[in-house]
Amino acid sequence: MSLARKVLQTEAAAIQGLVDRLDGAFEHAVKLLMTCRGRVIVTGIGKSGIICQKIAATFASTGTPAFFLHPAEAVHGDLGVIQSDDVVLAISHSGETEVNDLVQTIKRLGVLLIAITGDCNSTLAQNADVVIQNRVADEACPLNLVPTASTVAALALGDALAMTLLVAKGFKQEDFANLHPGGKLGKRLLRVEQLMHSGDQTPLVRLDTSMKDVVDEMTSKGLGMSCVVDDSNHLIGVITDGDLRRHMLNGVNIESRHAADVMTRRPVTVSPETLAAEALHILETRKITSIVVVDAANLVQGVVHLHHLWRTGLV
């Protein structure tokens, strides 16, 4: 246990040590990545190469086109993927690996090179346009040999670059949702406009609709409610199964009434851009089963039901 704690402390210290060393080189790297008109090609070998794959995936998932290029495969034909408007991000703790075999091609194409390395005097650093220093005092390995603290620190620097770019580019939740359509994360980023009953599926009645016709509309649409709108389709209120029961229990003869007499005014609404997870929270918090979706002009766009949100796997 003591060794495990020491490993974690060493790796945490390696990351913490980067904070005060961030300087103009990091800012310069961000500017190069921001203005890149092509792709960000992330390259490294060994343990650093595995870190590179994760960094490339993080870039790609946050709006910066990127992919991993293995340096050994590159010198056996894959160099053709590098184009003049790309930026190469190379990671090598020593700065003296097979990554340097790519430098000649990178320079010939005029491609900008960003290096993350622990040795600012290395061959890689000397050929880079920007050098981000990733020096660590010690590896977490008891032999001080296995790349551990240095790879964790490199990964953290890659994340720092990606997150800084995300903010600088104005990357939004909806952008993230578009790039993550699958899995639990994708489901939580669904918008209500993707799930709502709209068009002919939306239960709608007018203020002067008879209650018999209101019940018919509610029954045919199967949502246990109906929107009440004016002649321009602006939402005025809603009528739910609960509203019908309450009026009947109070001795009201609803057969002689109209929608305007029974409806609940100023119902809870959401916009089409509302996250499905947020709509689910509103429904569960307010203990209601349906919520009306309206646009900025209060025009009805559709209805989302609690059961439809449950079926997406949000909970």
Contacts in CASP RR format, 6 or more apart in sequence:
PFRMAT RR
TARGET T0000
AUTHOR 0000-0000-0000
METHOD contacts of the structure
MODEL  1
MSLARKVLQTEAAAIQGLVDRLDGAFEHAVKLLMTCRGRVIVTGIGKSGI
ICQKIAATFASTGTPAFFLHPAEAVHGDLGVIQSDDVVLAISHSGETEVN
DLVQTIKRLGVLLIAITGDCNSTLAQNADVVIQNRVADEACPLNLVPTAS
TVAALALGDALAMTLLVAKGFKQEDFANLHPGGKLGKRLLRVEQLMHSGD
QTPLVRLDTSMKDVVDEMTSKGLGMSCVVDDSNHLIGVITDGDLRRHMLN
GVNIESRHAADVMTRRPVTVSPETLAAEALHILETRKITSIVVVDAANLV
QGVVHLHHLWRTGLV
3 142 0 8 1.000
6 140 0 8 1.000
7 140 0 8 1.000
7 148 0 8 1.000
8 140 0 8 1.000
10 138 0 8 1.000
10 139 0 8 1.000
10 140 0 8 1.000
10 148 0 8 1.000
10 149 0 8 1.000
11 140 0 8 1.000
11 148 0 8 1.000
11 149 0 8 1.000
11 152 0 8 1.000
11 153 0 8 1.000
13 137 0 8 1.000
13 149 0 8 1.000
14 136 0 8 1.000
14 137 0 8 1.000
14 140 0 8 1.000
14 149 0 8 1.000
14 150 0 8 1.000
14 152 0 8 1.000
14 153 0 8 1.000
15 152 0 8 1.000
15 153 0 8 1.000
15 156 0 8 1.000
18 134 0 8 1.000
18 153 0 8 1.000
18 156 0 8 1.000
18 157 0 8 1.000
18 160 0 8 1.000
21 133 0 8 1.000
21 135 0 8 1.000
22 160 0 8 1.000
25 130 0 8 1.000
25 131 0 8 1.000
25 132 0 8 1.000
25 133 0 8 1.000
26 132 0 8 1.000
26 160 0 8 1.000
26 161 0 8 1.000
28 130 0 8 1.000
29 114 0 8 1.000
29 130 0 8 1.000
29 132 0 8 1.000
29 161 0 8 1.000
30 161 0 8 1.000
30 164 0 8 1.000
30 165 0 8 1.000
30 168 0 8 1.000
32 87 0 8 1.000
32 112 0 8 1.000
32 114 0 8 1.000
32 129 0 8 1.000
32 130 0 8 1.000
33 40 0 8 1.000
33 64 0 8 1.000
33 87 0 8 1.000
33 89 0 8 1.000
33 114 0 8 1.000
33 161 0 8 1.000
33 165 0 8 1.000
34 165 0 8 1.000
34 168 0 8 1.000
34 169 0 8 1.000
36 64 0 8 1.000
36 85 0 8 1.000
36 86 0 8 1.000
36 87 0 8 1.000
36 112 0 8 1.000
37 85 0 8 1.000
38 65 0 8 1.000
38 83 0 8 1.000
38 85 0 8 1.000
38 86 0 8 1.000
38 87 0 8 1.000
39 65 0 8 1.000
39 66 0 8 1.000
39 67 0 8 1.000
39 83 0 8 1.000
39 86 0 8 1.000
39 87 0 8 1.000
40 56 0 8 1.000
40 59 0 8 1.000
40 64 0 8 1.000
40 65 0 8 1.000
40 66 0 8 1.000
40 86 0 8 1.000
40 87 0 8 1.000
40 88 0 8 1.000
40 89 0 8 1.000
41 66 0 8 1.000
41 67 0 8 1.000
41 68 0 8 1.000
41 69 0 8 1.000
41 81 0 8 1.000
41 82 0 8 1.000
41 86 0 8 1.000
41 87 0 8 1.000
41 88 0 8 1.000
41 89 0 8 1.000
42 52 0 8 1.000
42 53 0 8 1.000
42 55 0 8 1.000
42 56 0 8 1.000
42 59 0 8 1.000
42 66 0 8 1.000
42 67 0 8 1.000
42 68 0 8 1.000
42 69 0 8 1.000
42 88 0 8 1.000
42 89 0 8 1.000
42 90 0 8 1.000
42 91 0 8 1.000
43 49 0 8 1.000
43 52 0 8 1.000
43 68 0 8 1.000
43 69 0 8 1.000
43 70 0 8 1.000
43 71 0 8 1.000
43 74 0 8 1.000
43 88 0 8 1.000
43 89 0 8 1.000
43 90 0 8 1.000
43 91 0 8 1.000
43 99 0 8 1.000
43 102 0 8 1.000
44 52 0 8 1.000
44 70 0 8 1.000
44 71 0 8 1.000
44 90 0 8 1.000
44 91 0 8 1.000
44 92 0 8 1.000
44 97 0 8 1.000
44 99 0 8 1.000
45 70 0 8 1.000
45 71 0 8 1.000
45 72 0 8 1.000
45 92 0 8 1.000
45 97 0 8 1.000
45 98 0 8 1.000
45 99 0 8 1.000
47 147 0 8 1.000
47 151 0 8 1.000
48 91 0 8 1.000
48 92 0 8 1.000
48 93 0 8 1.000
48 97 0 8 1.000
48 147 0 8 1.000
48 151 0 8 1.000
48 154 0 8 1.000
49 68 0 8 1.000
49 70 0 8 1.000
49 91 0 8 1.000
50 151 0 8 1.000
51 91 0 8 1.000
51 151 0 8 1.000
51 154 0 8 1.000
51 155 0 8 1.000
52 68 0 8 1.000
52 89 0 8 1.000
52 91 0 8 1.000
53 68 0 8 1.000
54 155 0 8 1.000
55 66 0 8 1.000
55 89 0 8 1.000
55 91 0 8 1.000
55 155 0 8 1.000
55 158 0 8 1.000
55 159 0 8 1.000
55 161 0 8 1.000
55 162 0 8 1.000
56 66 0 8 1.000
56 67 0 8 1.000
56 68 0 8 1.000
57 66 0 8 1.000
58 158 0 8 1.000
58 159 0 8 1.000
58 162 0 8 1.000
59 65 0 8 1.000
59 66 0 8 1.000
59 161 0 8 1.000
59 162 0 8 1.000
59 165 0 8 1.000
60 66 0 8 1.000
60 67 0 8 1.000
60 179 0 8 1.000
61 176 0 8 1.000
61 179 0 8 1.000
61 180 0 8 1.000
62 162 0 8 1.000
62 163 0 8 1.000
62 165 0 8 1.000
62 166 0 8 1.000
62 171 0 8 1.000
62 176 0 8 1.000
62 179 0 8 1.000
63 165 0 8 1.000
63 166 0 8 1.000
63 169 0 8 1.000
63 171 0 8 1.000
63 175 0 8 1.000
63 179 0 8 1.000
64 162 0 8 1.000
64 165 0 8 1.000
64 169 0 8 1.000
67 81 0 8 1.000
69 78 0 8 1.000
69 81 0 8 1.000
69 82 0 8 1.000
70 78 0 8 1.000
71 97 0 8 1.000
71 98 0 8 1.000
71 99 0 8 1.000
71 101 0 8 1.000
71 102 0 8 1.000
72 98 0 8 1.000
74 82 0 8 1.000
74 101 0 8 1.000
74 102 0 8 1.000
75 98 0 8 1.000
75 101 0 8 1.000
75 102 0 8 1.000
79 102 0 8 1.000
79 105 0 8 1.000
82 88 0 8 1.000
82 102 0 8 1.000
82 105 0 8 1.000
82 106 0 8 1.000
82 109 0 8 1.000
82 111 0 8 1.000
83 109 0 8 1.000
83 111 0 8 1.000
84 109 0 8 1.000
84 110 0 8 1.000
84 111 0 8 1.000
86 111 0 8 1.000
87 111 0 8 1.000
87 112 0 8 1.000
87 113 0 8 1.000
87 114 0 8 1.000
88 102 0 8 1.000
88 106 0 8 1.000
88 111 0 8 1.000
88 112 0 8 1.000
88 113 0 8 1.000
88 114 0 8 1.000
89 114 0 8 1.000
89 116 0 8 1.000
89 161 0 8 1.000
90 99 0 8 1.000
90 102 0 8 1.000
90 113 0 8 1.000
90 114 0 8 1.000
90 115 0 8 1.000
90 116 0 8 1.000
90 124 0 8 1.000
90 128 0 8 1.000
91 99 0 8 1.000
91 115 0 8 1.000
91 116 0 8 1.000
91 117 0 8 1.000
91 134 0 8 1.000
91 154 0 8 1.000
92 99 0 8 1.000
92 115 0 8 1.000
92 116 0 8 1.000
92 117 0 8 1.000
92 122 0 8 1.000
92 124 0 8 1.000
93 117 0 8 1.000
93 118 0 8 1.000
93 119 0 8 1.000
93 134 0 8 1.000
93 147 0 8 1.000
93 150 0 8 1.000
93 151 0 8 1.000
93 154 0 8 1.000
94 117 0 8 1.000
94 118 0 8 1.000
94 119 0 8 1.000
94 122 0 8 1.000
95 115 0 8 1.000
95 117 0 8 1.000
95 118 0 8 1.000
95 119 0 8 1.000
95 122 0 8 1.000
95 123 0 8 1.000
95 124 0 8 1.000
95 125 0 8 1.000
96 119 0 8 1.000
96 122 0 8 1.000
96 123 0 8 1.000
96 124 0 8 1.000
97 124 0 8 1.000
99 124 0 8 1.000
100 123 0 8 1.000
100 124 0 8 1.000
100 127 0 8 1.000
103 113 0 8 1.000
103 123 0 8 1.000
103 124 0 8 1.000
103 127 0 8 1.000
106 113 0 8 1.000
106 127 0 8 1.000
107 113 0 8 1.000
107 127 0 8 1.000
112 129 0 8 1.000
112 130 0 8 1.000
113 127 0 8 1.000
113 128 0 8 1.000
113 129 0 8 1.000
113 130 0 8 1.000
114 128 0 8 1.000
114 129 0 8 1.000
114 130 0 8 1.000
114 131 0 8 1.000
114 132 0 8 1.000
115 124 0 8 1.000
115 125 0 8 1.000
115 127 0 8 1.000
115 128 0 8 1.000
115 130 0 8 1.000
115 131 0 8 1.000
115 132 0 8 1.000
116 132 0 8 1.000
116 134 0 8 1.000
116 154 0 8 1.000
116 157 0 8 1.000
116 158 0 8 1.000
117 124 0 8 1.000
117 125 0 8 1.000
117 131 0 8 1.000
117 132 0 8 1.000
117 133 0 8 1.000
117 134 0 8 1.000
118 133 0 8 1.000
118 134 0 8 1.000
118 135 0 8 1.000
118 136 0 8 1.000
118 150 0 8 1.000
119 125 0 8 1.000
119 135 0 8 1.000
120 131 0 8 1.000
120 133 0 8 1.000
125 131 0 8 1.000
132 157 0 8 1.000
134 150 0 8 1.000
134 153 0 8 1.000
134 154 0 8 1.000
134 157 0 8 1.000
136 149 0 8 1.000
136 150 0 8 1.000
136 153 0 8 1.000
138 144 0 8 1.000
138 149 0 8 1.000
139 145 0 8 1.000
139 146 0 8 1.000
139 147 0 8 1.000
139 148 0 8 1.000
139 149 0 8 1.000
139 150 0 8 1.000
140 146 0 8 1.000
140 148 0 8 1.000
140 149 0 8 1.000
140 152 0 8 1.000
141 148 0 8 1.000
165 171 0 8 1.000
173 189 0 8 1.000
173 275 0 8 1.000
174 189 0 8 1.000
174 191 0 8 1.000
174 273 0 8 1.000
176 189 0 8 1.000
177 186 0 8 1.000
177 189 0 8 1.000
177 190 0 8 1.000
177 191 0 8 1.000
180 186 0 8 1.000
180 189 0 8 1.000
184 313 0 8 1.000
187 276 0 8 1.000
187 312 0 8 1.000
187 313 0 8 1.000
187 314 0 8 1.000
188 275 0 8 1.000
188 276 0 8 1.000
188 277 0 8 1.000
188 314 0 8 1.000
189 275 0 8 1.000
189 277 0 8 1.000
190 275 0 8 1.000
190 276 0 8 1.000
190 277 0 8 1.000
190 312 0 8 1.000
191 272 0 8 1.000
191 273 0 8 1.000
191 274 0 8 1.000
191 275 0 8 1.000
191 276 0 8 1.000
192 270 0 8 1.000
192 271 0 8 1.000
192 272 0 8 1.000
192 273 0 8 1.000
192 274 0 8 1.000
192 275 0 8 1.000
192 276 0 8 1.000
192 279 0 8 1.000
192 291 0 8 1.000
192 293 0 8 1.000
192 304 0 8 1.000
193 272 0 8 1.000
193 273 0 8 1.000
193 293 0 8 1.000
193 301 0 8 1.000
194 276 0 8 1.000
195 276 0 8 1.000
195 304 0 8 1.000
195 308 0 8 1.000
195 309 0 8 1.000
195 312 0 8 1.000
196 272 0 8 1.000
196 293 0 8 1.000
196 301 0 8 1.000
196 302 0 8 1.000
196 303 0 8 1.000
196 304 0 8 1.000
197 221 0 8 1.000
197 223 0 8 1.000
197 302 0 8 1.000
197 303 0 8 1.000
197 304 0 8 1.000
197 305 0 8 1.000
197 308 0 8 1.000
198 293 0 8 1.000
198 301 0 8 1.000
198 302 0 8 1.000
199 302 0 8 1.000
201 221 0 8 1.000
201 302 0 8 1.000
202 221 0 8 1.000
202 227 0 8 1.000
202 300 0 8 1.000
202 302 0 8 1.000
202 303 0 8 1.000
203 217 0 8 1.000
203 218 0 8 1.000
203 220 0 8 1.000
203 221 0 8 1.000
203 222 0 8 1.000
203 223 0 8 1.000
203 224 0 8 1.000
203 225 0 8 1.000
203 226 0 8 1.000
203 227 0 8 1.000
203 303 0 8 1.000
204 217 0 8 1.000
204 226 0 8 1.000
204 227 0 8 1.000
204 229 0 8 1.000
204 233 0 8 1.000
204 300 0 8 1.000
205 213 0 8 1.000
205 214 0 8 1.000
205 217 0 8 1.000
205 226 0 8 1.000
205 227 0 8 1.000
205 228 0 8 1.000
205 229 0 8 1.000
205 239 0 8 1.000
205 259 0 8 1.000
206 228 0 8 1.000
206 229 0 8 1.000
206 230 0 8 1.000
206 231 0 8 1.000
206 259 0 8 1.000
207 228 0 8 1.000
207 229 0 8 1.000
207 230 0 8 1.000
207 236 0 8 1.000
207 258 0 8 1.000
207 259 0 8 1.000
207 260 0 8 1.000
208 258 0 8 1.000
208 259 0 8 1.000
208 260 0 8 1.000
209 217 0 8 1.000
209 228 0 8 1.000
209 258 0 8 1.000
209 259 0 8 1.000
210 258 0 8 1.000
211 254 0 8 1.000
211 255 0 8 1.000
211 256 0 8 1.000
211 257 0 8 1.000
211 258 0 8 1.000
211 259 0 8 1.000
211 262 0 8 1.000
212 255 0 8 1.000
214 226 0 8 1.000
214 239 0 8 1.000
214 259 0 8 1.000
214 262 0 8 1.000
215 244 0 8 1.000
217 226 0 8 1.000
218 224 0 8 1.000
218 225 0 8 1.000
218 226 0 8 1.000
218 239 0 8 1.000
218 241 0 8 1.000
223 290 0 8 1.000
223 303 0 8 1.000
223 305 0 8 1.000
224 240 0 8 1.000
224 241 0 8 1.000
224 289 0 8 1.000
224 290 0 8 1.000
225 238 0 8 1.000
225 239 0 8 1.000
225 240 0 8 1.000
225 241 0 8 1.000
225 289 0 8 1.000
225 290 0 8 1.000
225 303 0 8 1.000
226 238 0 8 1.000
226 239 0 8 1.000
226 259 0 8 1.000
227 235 0 8 1.000
227 237 0 8 1.000
227 238 0 8 1.000
227 292 0 8 1.000
227 300 0 8 1.000
227 302 0 8 1.000
227 303 0 8 1.000
228 235 0 8 1.000
228 236 0 8 1.000
228 237 0 8 1.000
228 238 0 8 1.000
228 239 0 8 1.000
228 259 0 8 1.000
228 260 0 8 1.000
228 263 0 8 1.000
229 235 0 8 1.000
229 236 0 8 1.000
229 300 0 8 1.000
230 236 0 8 1.000
232 299 0 8 1.000
233 299 0 8 1.000
233 300 0 8 1.000
234 297 0 8 1.000
234 298 0 8 1.000
234 299 0 8 1.000
234 300 0 8 1.000
235 267 0 8 1.000
235 269 0 8 1.000
235 292 0 8 1.000
235 294 0 8 1.000
235 298 0 8 1.000
235 299 0 8 1.000
235 300 0 8 1.000
236 260 0 8 1.000
236 263 0 8 1.000
236 265 0 8 1.000
237 263 0 8 1.000
237 264 0 8 1.000
237 265 0 8 1.000
237 266 0 8 1.000
237 267 0 8 1.000
238 263 0 8 1.000
238 264 0 8 1.000
238 267 0 8 1.000
238 290 0 8 1.000
238 292 0 8 1.000
239 259 0 8 1.000
239 262 0 8 1.000
239 263 0 8 1.000
239 264 0 8 1.000
240 264 0 8 1.000
240 288 0 8 1.000
240 289 0 8 1.000
240 290 0 8 1.000
243 262 0 8 1.000
243 263 0 8 1.000
243 264 0 8 1.000
244 254 0 8 1.000
244 262 0 8 1.000
247 254 0 8 1.000
247 257 0 8 1.000
247 262 0 8 1.000
248 254 0 8 1.000
254 262 0 8 1.000
267 292 0 8 1.000
268 282 0 8 1.000
268 286 0 8 1.000
268 288 0 8 1.000
268 291 0 8 1.000
268 292 0 8 1.000
269 291 0 8 1.000
269 292 0 8 1.000
269 293 0 8 1.000
269 294 0 8 1.000
269 298 0 8 1.000
270 278 0 8 1.000
270 279 0 8 1.000
270 282 0 8 1.000
270 291 0 8 1.000
270 292 0 8 1.000
270 293 0 8 1.000
270 294 0 8 1.000
270 304 0 8 1.000
271 293 0 8 1.000
271 294 0 8 1.000
271 295 0 8 1.000
271 296 0 8 1.000
272 293 0 8 1.000
272 295 0 8 1.000
272 301 0 8 1.000
274 293 0 8 1.000
276 304 0 8 1.000
276 309 0 8 1.000
276 312 0 8 1.000
276 314 0 8 1.000
277 314 0 8 1.000
279 291 0 8 1.000
279 304 0 8 1.000
279 309 0 8 1.000
280 306 0 8 1.000
280 309 0 8 1.000
280 310 0 8 1.000
280 314 0 8 1.000
280 315 0 8 1.000
282 291 0 8 1.000
283 289 0 8 1.000
283 290 0 8 1.000
283 291 0 8 1.000
283 306 0 8 1.000
283 309 0 8 1.000
284 306 0 8 1.000
288 306 0 8 1.000
289 305 0 8 1.000
289 306 0 8 1.000
289 307 0 8 1.000
290 303 0 8 1.000
290 304 0 8 1.000
290 305 0 8 1.000
290 306 0 8 1.000
291 303 0 8 1.000
291 304 0 8 1.000
292 300 0 8 1.000
292 302 0 8 1.000
292 303 0 8 1.000
293 300 0 8 1.000
293 301 0 8 1.000
293 302 0 8 1.000
293 303 0 8 1.000
293 304 0 8 1.000
294 300 0 8 1.000
294 301 0 8 1.000
295 301 0 8 1.000
END
